[in-house]
Amino acid sequence: MSDNALGRGLDALIQKPETTKKQKKNVKSENENNNNYALSDEKIQEIKDEIEKNPRISLWSAKSAACLRYLKKTTPEFSISSEASYILEEAIAKKYPEIWDIFEDL
């Protein structure tokens, strides 16, 4: 693996298939539907307070875990947590930009 690949994270290792128009339309529809879940300022503050106490999440993904553990064993000083956070944050910000912006100060 080249130094460039390491600097760009997993994106450099993954060849992404072409996204079809139908898939793009489905993502757009999902994002439009999610705009219906407006929260009050009070609820948003509750979420922020919860996150201050515990910002962790848990998830299960065998393939993701395998890929990240492979990188941990083959790349000096590789951090599974840092890489997972980076990838997840990019994906969430892209999929839910309006919600992401609400929590910009975190």
Contacts in CASP RR format, 6 or more apart in sequence:
PFRMAT RR
TARGET T0000
AUTHOR 0000-0000-0000
METHOD contacts of the structure
MODEL  1
MSDNALGRGLDALIQKPETTKKQKKNVKSENENNNNYALSDEKIQEIKDE
IEKNPRISLWSAKSAACLRYLKKTTPEFSISSEASYILEEAIAKKYPEIW
DIFEDL
1 13 0 8 1.000
1 74 0 8 1.000
1 75 0 8 1.000
4 12 0 8 1.000
5 12 0 8 1.000
5 13 0 8 1.000
6 12 0 8 1.000
6 75 0 8 1.000
9 83 0 8 1.000
9 86 0 8 1.000
10 67 0 8 1.000
10 71 0 8 1.000
10 83 0 8 1.000
10 87 0 8 1.000
27 95 0 8 1.000
30 95 0 8 1.000
31 95 0 8 1.000
31 96 0 8 1.000
31 97 0 8 1.000
34 96 0 8 1.000
34 98 0 8 1.000
34 99 0 8 1.000
35 98 0 8 1.000
39 47 0 8 1.000
44 102 0 8 1.000
44 103 0 8 1.000
47 103 0 8 1.000
48 103 0 8 1.000
48 106 0 8 1.000
51 103 0 8 1.000
51 106 0 8 1.000
64 84 0 8 1.000
68 80 0 8 1.000
68 83 0 8 1.000
68 84 0 8 1.000
69 80 0 8 1.000
71 78 0 8 1.000
71 80 0 8 1.000
71 83 0 8 1.000
72 78 0 8 1.000
72 79 0 8 1.000
72 80 0 8 1.000
92 100 0 8 1.000
93 100 0 8 1.000
END
